Amino acid sequence: MLISNTGVKMSNGIGAETVTAHYAAARFALVEISSHCALNRSLKGLQLEAKSLCRSLKDFIVLFHEKCCM
């Protein structure tokens, strides 16, 4: 699996468009939530939220890789 700044591309092409769309949506949500946190929460709250979102995004990528590439 190759992760680029435009999304996720599967080496075998299976489900690449779907995964790319979901990944792009997840990235957009991360930016929106981070912006909201920066405006409405303390730095500590933002850091905790960012750590949680990063773990969730990693889990998301692993799950799609398992479903689409294996």
Summary of the structure (lengths in Angstrom):
residues: 70
radius of gyration: 13.9
end to end distance: 10.8
largest distance: 43.3
contacts: 174
relative contact order: 0.18
helix: 74%
strand: 9%
